Amino acid sequence: MPKEMPNGKKSSLGDIFFFFGVVVISCLIVIFYISLKNECLTSQGEIYHLSNIHHTHSGRVKMLESDMRSLMRRDFIEAEARSRIGMTFPAPESLVVFMGPEG
């Protein structure tokens, strides 16, 4: 006949396994929570960085649009035409119309 463990020994061994199981599961939950929180913080940092890049580029686009508008102005085009190719522009003249008897 095999010797049976006393009921107290069996219970304490089960309690030890239960305790270590709970500790391991708790550690896994804490590690999962910390890694998830770290991932969220990393994503928020990347979002902030990308929004700063977007803001910088949108400011540069506005500056380039302003430069484009200034390059398309008539006075700038006339000044460039005078300096680069020596073009002259006629002064505006008034048109005088005389109406008299036909004949």
WOFEN-V79468 format. One record per run of one state. SS is the DSSP state (2 for helix, 1 for strand, 0 for the rest). FROM is the first residue (numbers start at 1). TO is the last residue. Records with the same first field share a line. If there is no record, write none. Layout:
# WOFEN-V79468
SS = FROM-TO / FROM-TO
This chain:
# WOFEN-V79468
0 = 1-6 / 72-73 / 86-103
2 = 7-71 / 74-85
